Structures are given as C-alpha cells and as structure tokens.
Amino acid sequence: MGKSKTDFFNEKQNRLASYSKALSHPARIAITIYLIENGNCSCGEIVRVMPLAQPTISQHIKELKSAGLIVGIGRGKGNVYKVNLKTFAKFEKQMKNLFKKIKKIR
C-alpha cells in the first residue's frame, strides 16, 4: 500500500492544513464565532441561531472537533462545546510564521 500524500509533509504543515480545512466553511466560522461570543453551548443552542438543520450543524461540529478547534464537554444527556484556546494559540502561531515568510519575499 502506498503512502498517503500527507505523509510527504511534516507535522506542522499537516496540522496547519487541518486547522485551515476545518475553518474553510462559512458555517464553521459562524459556529466558532458563536462559541467565542457565547461560551459553552449545546448543539441545540447553535441550531436555534443558525439557518441550518441539526444534522448539518452536528457535521460541522464534528469537523471542528476533529481538528481540535473545539471540544465537547459532557453535560447531562448531551454535550456542550467550547473553543479550544490551546489549539487556536497553535494555529495563530503557525499562521504568524507563514505570514512572516510571506513578508520576507515582498
């Protein structure tokens, strides 16, 4: 079996791509901003303010969780979600490094 194309890139490159991919949909940006502005929220709370169906919101939450950008915390029978500040700090650092490299070629 051949290597996955991601195997040709280092961990930081793959991680930056994962964060970027997770935020590459406007609904995921909106969910992330909502969590930043409102703190811990359930999927149902997010559904009430977004123009999307619950299964669609759940899928977007799954993508954000998979990238580590948000975390789910068990509460009663369900979960609440919050932004993972540590992951966003890593993402910010990697983006700053990328933009530093871009500035060098100007």
WOVEN-V322545 format. One record per run of one state. SS is the DSSP state (@ for helix, = for strand, . for the rest). FROM is the first residue (numbers start at 1). TO is the last residue. If there is no record, write none. Layout:
BEGIN
<<SS,FROM,TO> <SS,FROM,TO>>
END
This chain:
BEGIN
<<.,1,4> <@,5,8> <.,9,10> <@,11,22> <.,23,25> <@,26,38> <.,39,40> <=,41,42> <@,43,49> <.,50,53> <@,54,66> <.,67,69> <=,70,75> <.,76,77> <=,78,83> <.,84,84> <@,85,104> <.,105,106>>
END
